[in-house]
């Protein structure tokens, strides 16, 4: 399985303006996503990007969760 292709949308979201990589929560290199110390505080939010069930419910509407 080619994980970079499978998770393309999620990786784009992580790298997007305002995404975890731009906010200093994660670093990406060599096909890896490393959570930085600041990102540990937001690990649930970062992981939610990869939640396929949740992604189906986002469709432009806000999803409310007790993450912060």
C-alpha positions in Angstrom: 0.0 0.0 0.0 1.3 3.4 -0.9 0.5 5.4 2.2 1.4 8.8 0.7 -1.3 8.2 -2.0 -3.8 6.8 0.5 -3.5 9.7 2.9 -3.0 12.4 0.3 -5.9 14.5 1.4 -4.9 14.3 5.1 -1.3 15.2 4.3 -2.4 18.2 2.3 -4.5 19.3 5.3 -1.5 18.9 7.6 0.6 21.0 5.3 -2.0 23.6 4.4 -2.0 27.2 5.6 -3.2 27.1 9.2 -2.5 23.3 9.4 -0.5 21.6 12.1 2.8 21.7 10.2 2.5 25.5 9.6 1.6 26.0 13.3 4.7 24.2 14.5 2.8 21.1 15.9 4.3 18.6 13.5 7.3 18.1 11.1 7.2 16.1 8.0 10.2 14.5 6.4 11.2 11.3 4.6 7.5 10.1 4.5 7.1 10.6 8.3 5.0 12.9 10.4 6.6 13.7 13.7 4.6 15.4 16.5 6.7 18.1 18.1 6.5 19.0 21.8 3.9 21.8 21.2 1.9 19.4 19.1 1.5 17.0 22.0 -1.0 19.4 23.5 -3.1 19.1 20.3 -2.6 15.4 19.5 -6.3 14.6 19.4 -6.9 17.4 16.9 -4.0 16.2 14.8 -5.3 12.6 14.8 -8.8 13.8 13.9 -7.4 14.7 10.5 -6.9 11.0 9.8 -10.4 9.9 11.1 -12.2 8.7 8.0 -15.5 8.5 9.9 -15.2 12.1 11.0 -14.0 13.3 7.6 -17.3 12.1 6.1 -19.3 14.3 8.5 -17.2 17.5 8.0 -18.5 18.3 4.5 -18.2 22.0 5.0 -20.1 22.1 8.3 -18.3 22.6 11.6 -17.8 19.5 13.7 -18.0 20.2 17.4 -15.9 18.2 19.8 -14.4 18.7 23.3 -10.8 18.8 22.2 -9.7 22.1 23.9 
